[in-house]
Amino acid sequence: MIRYVDDVLAGKVPACNKIKQACERFKRDLERSKSNDFKFYYDEDEAKRACKFIESLPKTDGSKLTMQPFQEWIISELYGWREKDTGFRRYDRAFISMSRKNGKTYLASGMAANGLLREKNPAMNRQVLFVSNALKQAKLGYNMLASGLRQVRKQSKYMRQRIKVQKQEIADLETGSKALALASDTSTLDGFAGTTVILDEWHEAKDRKVYNVLKSGQANEDNSLLAVISTSGLNLNVPMHAEYEMLSDVLKGKAKADRYFIAIWELDDKEEVYDQKNWIKANPLFSEPHVKKKMTEKLQADLDIAIKQNNTIPFLVKNMNMWLQASEDSYISADDWNAGKGVQSDLNNRDVYIGVDLSKSNDLTAVSWIVPTGNGHFYCDSHSWVGTKYGLDSKIKRDGIDYRSLERAGECSITRLDSGIIDYDEVYHYIQEMIGQHNWTVKAIAYDPYNFDALLTKFEKDSYPLFEVRQGTKTLNIPTRDFREQLYAGNIKHNGNKILAYAVNNAILKVDNNGWQIDKARNSNRIDPVAALMNAYVAAMDCYQEEEANQHANEYYASEEFSF
């Protein structure tokens, strides 16, 4: 059916787990298509026609290009799968991610050519858009398409009459359809209704505005496609990484997205980078021997330099397509934090340690809590308050966090005060309500004394146990180390709170002669939830170790080993 799928599943082509899962998905969907309950079917003839059409376009140097098996698979899936009722395309979204220099531009231009000249719905006035953060980047795919079509025009009188290729626009005069390259400016994009949209290098976008504008423009298009074709990035707090996480769950079968095509080439583990045989997992164009030889020499030289400089992260991100934090001194990696995501156990009627980090009254305040769940395990979560003194939109853009959607998800509260500062009374009432809702026994309100006077008297009057956490490595060294070790051991669980994950992703270690602590001077406006969590853990660790010691002592006194 599709050679690449069969070769991957047979082990003939080395592939990462996500590509194996995507190939298994294709095989599984073929079986599902035999059932009336599944709305889609696979048209192999249409898939072959789409591939053949793309191969008919000459390279920029005029030579013929033969598609590699992985490229045939992508095009076959995107154009072969159809709706049973209408014959329209199945996939209206695609997420295609691989390392640099693996033919993404060629894929984009081929998909655009199909959208411009072969699609039948709509029959007229189709819009094919190349969109990227910078117009120069968007022009890469556009220019490749323009070059191919100029050569086609020279060879065919019919195509000379049908296609008009200009610097700013390619027009199909027969259908009134157009292809354009655009920068990701929402005010410019708002008037377009792209039937085929290629969104390049999305990892640079800090919010979903452009994506949402492009998708909303397709609302009335029954046969549209929005395809992200991009490498990974060094910033994990961006929409593309959130999309990557969601689609990873789809491939694992934990979530459903039948109209979303997914193809992600990456290394499965950082250690794989030291064996060249693994590089094809992130670089599928290695299937072409000449490309493999040329790229391997260059990549090995780059890796050798990265190793000498003790900084392999940029190489792993751009050349092996892994999502990693930009800094080697990150406190906890995204993979390690995600590994702690688990099903929330019953949290009612338990002890709780609550950490508070008030930060600036007009910026971000956080309350995080730790609940011991037995046998040395802890569950943690967080809630934040967002100040708007200098404008919520500017804060969303600066932080790269969509606070509005996260407020709807219950992870934060955006201040309603006209001043834009955070209402500390609201913070206090939230803590009270949460304690009452779960019937918790508060073991400690752990706080950074900075700026805490406004709440200190409130907690004192209500007789809450207060636990001051002096900021510095003398206090925080052991808890900071122990929390990470407990996370690695699987004893720390959380529910995937996005703002807390943002904070963890931004947490950088500060190391001095007294030990470790999270550096609040760097990314200080985005680590408040994890800072509050560390406050809570200082108290929780001390109390837990004391209780554990008492338990061991009681067991010893009750044993036969003890005697006077």
Phi, psi and omega in degrees: 000294173233118186302317183298316180300312181296318181292322178296311184291336177274355180082008180286330178246119177300133182213152178284170183300321183292325177289321176300317179295322179293322178291320175297324177299317179300313180297319180296320180290329175300319177292319180296328183294343178284345181266146177292340182285340180265127192278358190236156175225161180253121180259098184294325179296318179295322178298317180294321180296321179295317179295316181297322180296316181296320179293340179285345179278126182288156174293171182297335178269004177092350181279164181277141179246128176261126182296142174282157183305321181292328178289320175300320180298313181300309182296321180297317178295315185293326185251347180274324181284130184224159173284136179294323185284324190242337187082359177290165180298147175285309187274117174259357174222150176216144178232105184239114187227131179204172180293168178296156175064036179240025173085023179296321181296319178298316178300313182299316181293324178293317177295322179294320179297318176299315181295327183280319192246338187252333183298146181249349181225119358289155183289334184228157169058043175286147178243121177249120187240130167261119184233135176209170181300324178239142181300325180300319178290318179298331182289342184298308179293321179299314182294324178294318176298315181299318180298314180297317183287329175298319179292323177296320179299322180295330185270344187224122176297320180300316181290330176296325179282334186270321189250137174239118183252117179238172182295323185257347187203140171248126185242135168263100187294335181291326183243356183074017181273155185220152171237134182220156172253132185224145171278157186279069175251113186300327180293328178282320186284340188301333183270001184261149175232076186293128174276327170231119182236128176251115180255111187260148176049050182292342182299343180278346183283133180270346178217177185263011187302311182296313179303314182294321178296317180296318182290320180295329177294342180264007187304324182260011180259113184284344189232034188271166177216128171244112186245119170274123176234105191202157168276174175283182183218177182269352180251115182277349181264052180229159183301325183296322179291322176297320177296318177302316180296316180297316182289333173298322177293325177298314181296329179280351182087009180275342179221165185238134176202077187293342181257015184242115175275137185228126175216108185234115176260127182197164169285146177280336183209145182301326183294340180294343184295337184278000176237114184301336180297338181274346190295335179295340178299328179253346184234078186297341179289354173297350176294342177265112189306317181296316179297316181301313181298314182294314183289323182299316179299315181293315182295320179296320177297318178295319180295318180301318179294317180299320179295316179297325180276358180058039178211087181269355187299311178302323178295316180296325182287307187276326185258346177234006170056040177258140175277113181219152175295154184289338188251141176289337183261027173298144184292307181225133179287156180299321180296318180293322178293316180298329179296338179275358180289128183211174178290132182289123177280176179292116184262359183287151174059041179235170171286157178213146174241119186250125178254141182233134174227104187280333178051212180274144185294342182251010186244263182219128175241145184224144170236125178236151182223152179234127181243115174293130183247011176103150177057036176078013181257149180229148174242135181231154179203178187202158172217141183238157175239133189249123175276151184231024186303323182253022176099128182292320181298319180292326178291318177300317181292319182292315184277339184071029182234128179276085185296330181297312181292327180285334172293319177297330179279355177086012183269344181208168175232129178266129185301143178255000180290140179300329180290339181083359179272164183279135180273106183292335174298322179295322177298314181298314181294325178299315180298316179300313182296321180294319178298314180294321181300320183262358183054049182279151168260113185281117179271333179193139163258101186266125189221149169279123185297343180300120172065021186266356185304326183298331181254341185303313182293326179297314180292322179297315182298328180265011173060034173284143177288117184262142184223102181282130180247100177293133184276124181158161185293333178300323179273320193264347185304302184294313178300320181297317178293315186293322180301315180295320179296320179292325175297313179301325182281355179085014183266350177252124179237155178208172185259009180087018176315122189289320181292322175296321177295320175304314182296316179298318180298331183265353185287122180246138180283138170249123184240128173226192185296338181267354177128216188251153160197162176283133185281104181281349179281343179249130183056035189299334183277000183229011178243010183304317180299321179284331174295317176296323179295321177295322175302314180297322184287330175304313179289316183296319181293316180299312182293320182294316180295324178294316179295321180294319178296318178296320179297316178297321179295315179298320178296323179292316181296330181275352183274169179288344180290336183273133175202158178273000000 
